[in-house]
Amino acid sequence: MTEICCELASESSTSTPCEKNSRTARRRRMEIRRFKFVSSVASPVTERAQKRQKLGVYKPSLSRECENAVENSALEEEKPLSVVENGRSKTKEVLIPSQSSNFSMSTVCTSPSAPVVPEVCGEYPKFGVASVCGRRREMEDAVAIHPSFCRRDLETSTELHYYGVYDGHGCSHVATKCRERLHELVKEELESKEGSSTEWKTAMEQSFRRMDKEAIGWNDSVLGAKCKCELQSPDCDAVGSTAVVAIVTPEKIVVANCGDSRAVLCRNGKPVPLSSDHKPDRPDELNRIEAAGGRVIYWDGPRVLGVLAMSRAIGDNYLKPYVSCDPEVTITDRTAEDECLILASDGLWDVVSNEMACGVASMCLRGKSQAPPCSPAEVSGFENSDKVCSEASTLLTKLALARHSADNVSVVVVDLRRRDT
């Protein structure tokens, strides 16, 4: 026993004479073991802290408020390390450094569908999308969402956000083509124009005309597509699509409409129409069609030449020049009373009024707490859509189906409420 005590004493930092008492030696041995155990666990804690410093991003908490996320990450800066020794639990205070305190409030903005990234979130409007086939056999609607798709002035950080709803008829490929290309054409035109109201109108009109030419040219050049018209003449000439496009800037809402889809602004609980449906029996449209040599025939409603139930559309080459692709453009100044913007195909508007749609969307937005908007890195399949706006758009589609809408129903709801500063 004396030899064991001497060996243990030699391993310690201070040299003491050998203990003759076995009880004292046993106590000394326990102290040395306890010292070795604590020193062995110190290095893994340091390595863990270093790894967390390199990551700099913690597992996101799905809190609704950015302040809660900051508080949660602040509480994680100091955590007690629990060490188990011979079946007994002991607590060691170990300081784990964190980089989350260096991030600004906008950096830790989280949404349930997107991970936290160490980038500063911009003022991206939240949105929700719902699109259902309804009672139709085939789905011919298409929806395009492109947050921050363009910067009007490269020297500033002002970003433009694109939202579009396309209601195809005859087949779905023209609406699909609009979804893939129209925002790119709008971007090209805007980057080459100034910021005046006249240039906004010219840019949108030119974009729609280019889209119309591309759709007709694409129909003529591509064969054997897997759709009901098979892109074979004359069937492909009878395919077209409406288009309602909204570009949201920090100061304005620019809407370009071609067809009977619609854009409605909900301002202080009341609807403000931002577009007018292009129906063949609208007085100015009727005069334009007759001046071009066409006729409006009432066959299950007013139709151009008794065929198309709208007077403007992209495509429909066989009905030109009676059916025009030129959009009507409206520019509306944003105010603090703006709540949301609703874009939808006629599957909604045929059975739901502007007032009712605005009331449903306002009810959904006001019933939930407002969380600060975050910037989605890339919107693919709308997985970055906002939960509250998605609930509003889904409720509107269900309302349309409950009211026996016979068409495809596509709804986009954009939250326009400004963040409190």
Disulfide bonds with the S-S distance in Angstrom:
Cys6-Cys18 1.82
Cys266-Cys358 2.33
